[in-house]
């Protein structure tokens, strides 16, 4: 693969003989030219259409100087925060500043600003004025396209379009929307007239500017002040996020109108193949070599993505609101070509680390009628129980894995993306499960039961714990059959909306009885745009409009998390406090069912003795050991 990086400076442009260029692509991540990195995908898609694209990665945002360094772009500026929301990249669930950033050179934190999309867009406007169109996209813009609860400000913020001052917002997997925008800009059509492009959002003076059939949601002012209306808006936004039957959504913002057009149709297999096989260099730019490179590449360097979309329906996951619930996949031939190219890389050791995606074992629509009618607006495919229309079939995925592991130079092909075990169990054919255990697990399989209490799992959009137990029984039997010593890494989540302190105790009891002590526990993180975040803010389930218990204080969240890590010495004090508060002091003791031992009272130490006064030195002893008496006055003289 002898491909070139895109220009990252004016000098790079001049070496290519460029004296002008079309698009400046600004990203909050370091520049990694790999199909797992959204900015690289958009840049290569536009390059393939004949546009000149320059990349400005992690610019100094304190002034507009870095934005001006390339000169003025001919068509526009494309801005994204990177592969993560910038606030998630910077802060933990406890709102503590992270010390590392895996999408920056050398894991160095602080290379991008908080709310990067807003900051970059405003700097670009300073640099180029109103003449150059500014289009924002990526995960941060996508999930903040409506008025949204912001965990870090602890308030409802306006759509990111208003704070950024951008001309247009592109959401979801945006290749086709970006291509259409570029085509129109090239024809000198003003961005202010681009109101009919799917997968985009814009600000209008009147709802009449909407080009699609539409519905309205409560205004920014209403959702800011009324939590029930916020929940109403969330339900409608999710209901209409469907490329087949979805409508445009209009939300008033202080006298102006946010218009979010229906989603773009997912890419078909042929187009997915084309995008995945563009001439990516598949690594970070060499300008980062001296700083130790960009660590985020390591997880995906020898991995391939075979699908998009997820009908799993987890309420805490942003995928349904970004990629969407309709699954599409690449062809076997395309993936074989990609893996074959990987085997030619000098540092390839024979292992394909993952053949995955949002959920690794999805290769097609969840049911036969989805392509025609779209996703069911008020039903989930898998939880709490699988839909009768579910098409649970792994035959195509299994055939793909068989082909990939037979490629010369490939020793092992692993599946490390999350597996939907509930979907696996619905497949009446055990061939995939069998071969997964025999050939495709690198010691540990990642699955996500998340909790054990039915009520909590319902709020999460996850199957009940009996499904996980059935999966584990089958997994153990298959490992025994093939003499494999392979484990499961169960992902667990504490303090999700609906989880009380008592529920956290019950989960700890369950894990203790199973002999499991989780190494990793994810404390629920209210990230923008998810159904679970709506529950966290409003204390209402937007799908049922019923009240939900929410652990909001950092202390209660810390107690719920500590209960799932009860053996850690640093959590002991919190565990005891949580058990007492939950009325479960029976779990403090010495029996096998107990989580912690009771505090042992400290022994009382006797008071310290007063130091004795030093004795006067005694007279020297005689040789016999007796002290010589001091002579009295008048004695010791010879008698006369």
Rosetta blueprint (number, residue, H / E / L):
1 X L
2 X L
3 X L
4 X L
5 X L
6 X L
7 X E
8 X L
9 X L
10 X H
11 X H
12 X H
13 X H
14 X H
15 X H
16 X L
17 X L
18 X L
19 X L
20 X L
21 X L
22 X L
23 X E
24 X E
25 X E
26 X E
27 X E
28 X L
29 X L
30 X L
31 X L
32 X E
33 X E
34 X L
35 X L
36 X L
37 X L
38 X H
39 X H
40 X H
41 X H
42 X H
43 X H
44 X H
45 X H
46 X H
47 X H
48 X H
49 X L
50 X L
51 X L
52 X L
53 X E
54 X E
55 X E
56 X E
57 X E
58 X L
59 X L
60 X L
61 X L
62 X L
63 X L
64 X L
65 X H
66 X H
67 X H
68 X H
69 X L
70 X L
71 X L
72 X L
73 X L
74 X L
75 X L
76 X E
77 X E
78 X E
79 X E
80 X E
81 X L
82 X L
83 X L
84 X L
85 X L
86 X H
87 X H
88 X H
89 X H
90 X H
91 X E
92 X L
93 X L
94 X L
95 X L
96 X L
97 X E
98 X L
99 X L
100 X E
101 X L
102 X L
103 X L
104 X L
105 X E
106 X L
107 X L
108 X E
109 X L
110 X L
111 X L
112 X L
113 X L
114 X L
115 X L
116 X H
117 X H
118 X H
119 X H
120 X H
121 X H
122 X H
123 X H
124 X H
125 X H
126 X H
127 X H
128 X H
129 X L
130 X L
131 X L
132 X L
133 X E
134 X E
135 X E
136 X E
137 X L
138 X H
139 X H
140 X H
141 X H
142 X H
143 X H
144 X L
145 X L
146 X L
147 X L
148 X E
149 X E
150 X E
151 X L
152 X L
153 X L
154 X L
155 X E
156 X E
157 X E
158 X L
159 X L
160 X H
161 X H
162 X H
163 X H
164 X H
165 X L
166 X L
167 X L
168 X E
169 X E
170 X E
171 X L
172 X L
173 X L
174 X L
175 X H
176 X H
177 X H
178 X H
179 X H
180 X H
181 X H
182 X H
183 X H
184 X H
185 X H
186 X H
187 X L
188 X L
189 X L
190 X L
191 X H
192 X H
193 X H
194 X L
195 X L
196 X L
197 X L
198 X L
199 X L
200 X E
201 X E
202 X E
203 X E
204 X E
205 X L
206 X L
207 X H
208 X H
209 X H
210 X L
211 X L
212 X L
213 X L
214 X E
215 X E
216 X E
217 X L
218 X L
219 X L
220 X H
221 X H
222 X H
223 X H
224 X H
225 X H
226 X L
227 X H
228 X H
229 X H
230 X H
231 X H
232 X H
233 X H
234 X H
235 X H
236 X H
237 X H
238 X H
239 X H
240 X L
241 X L
242 X L
243 X L
244 X L
245 X L
246 X L
247 X L
248 X E
249 X E
250 X E
251 X E
252 X E
253 X E
254 X L
255 X L
256 X E
257 X E
258 X E
259 X E
260 X E
261 X L
262 X L
263 X L
264 X L
265 X L
266 X L
267 X L
268 X L
269 X H
270 X H
271 X H
272 X H
273 X H
274 X H
275 X H
276 X H
277 X L
278 X L
279 X L
280 X L
281 X L
282 X L
283 X E
284 X E
285 X L
286 X H
287 X H
288 X H
289 X H
290 X H
291 X H
292 X L
293 X L
294 X E
295 X H
296 X H
297 X H
298 X L
299 X L
300 X L
301 X L
302 X L
303 X E
304 X E
305 X E
306 X L
307 X E
308 X E
309 X L
310 X L
311 X L
312 X L
313 X L
314 X L
315 X L
316 X L
317 X L
318 X L
319 X H
320 X H
321 X H
322 X H
323 X L
324 X L
325 X L
326 X L
327 X L
328 X E
329 X E
330 X L
331 X L
332 X H
333 X H
334 X H
335 X H
336 X H
337 X H
338 X H
339 X H
340 X H
341 X H
342 X H
343 X L
344 X L
345 X L
346 X L
347 X L
348 X L
349 X L
350 X L
351 X E
352 X E
353 X L
354 X E
355 X E
356 X E
357 X L
358 X L
359 X L
360 X L
361 X L
362 X L
363 X L
364 X L
365 X L
366 X L
367 X L
368 X L
369 X L
370 X H
371 X H
372 X H
373 X H
374 X L
375 X L
376 X L
377 X L
378 X L
379 X L
380 X L
381 X L
382 X L
383 X L
384 X L
385 X L
386 X L
387 X L
388 X L
389 X L
390 X L
391 X L
392 X L
393 X L
394 X L
395 X H
396 X H
397 X H
398 X H
399 X H
400 X H
401 X H
402 X H
403 X H
404 X H
405 X H
406 X L
407 X L
408 X L
409 X L
410 X L
411 X L
412 X E
413 X E
414 X L
415 X L
416 X L
417 X L
418 X L
419 X L
420 X L
421 X H
422 X H
423 X H
424 X H
425 X H
426 X H
427 X L
428 X L
429 X L
430 X L
431 X H
432 X H
433 X H
434 X H
435 X H
436 X H
437 X H
438 X H
439 X H
440 X L
441 X L
442 X L
443 X L
444 X E
445 X E
446 X E
447 X E
448 X E
449 X E
450 X E
451 X L
452 X L
453 X L
454 X H
455 X H
456 X H
457 X H
458 X H
459 X H
460 X H
461 X L
462 X L
463 X L
464 X L
465 X H
466 X H
467 X H
468 X H
469 X H
470 X H
471 X H
472 X H
473 X H
474 X H
475 X H
476 X H
477 X H
478 X H
479 X H
480 X H
481 X H
482 X L
483 X L
484 X L
485 X L
486 X L
487 X E
488 X E
489 X E
490 X E
491 X E
492 X E
493 X E
494 X E
495 X L
496 X L
497 X L
498 X L
499 X L
500 X L
501 X H
502 X H
503 X H
504 X H
505 X H
506 X H
507 X H
508 X H
509 X H
510 X H
511 X H
512 X H
513 X H
514 X L
515 X L
516 X L
517 X L
518 X L
519 X L
520 X L
521 X L
522 X E
523 X E
524 X L
525 X L
526 X L
527 X L
528 X L
529 X L
530 X L
531 X H
532 X H
533 X H
534 X H
535 X H
536 X H
537 X H
538 X H
539 X L
540 X E
541 X E
542 X L
543 X L
544 X L
545 X L
546 X E
547 X E
548 X L
549 X L
550 X L
551 X L
552 X L
553 X L
554 X H
555 X H
556 X H
557 X H
558 X H
559 X H
560 X H
561 X H
562 X H
563 X H
564 X L
565 X L
566 X L
567 X L
568 X L
569 X H
570 X H
571 X H
572 X H
573 X H
574 X H
575 X H
576 X H
577 X H
578 X H
579 X H
580 X H
581 X H
582 X L
583 X L
584 X L
585 X H
586 X H
587 X H
588 X E
589 X L
590 X L
591 X L
592 X L
593 X L
594 X L
595 X L
596 X E
597 X L
598 X L
599 X L
600 X L
601 X L
602 X L
603 X L
604 X L
605 X L
606 X L
607 X L
608 X L
609 X L
610 X L
611 X L
612 X L
613 X L
614 X L
615 X L
616 X L
617 X L
618 X L
619 X L
620 X L
621 X E
622 X L
623 X L
624 X L
625 X L
626 X L
627 X E
628 X L
629 X L
630 X L
631 X L
632 X L
633 X L
634 X L
635 X L
636 X L
637 X L
638 X L
639 X L
640 X L
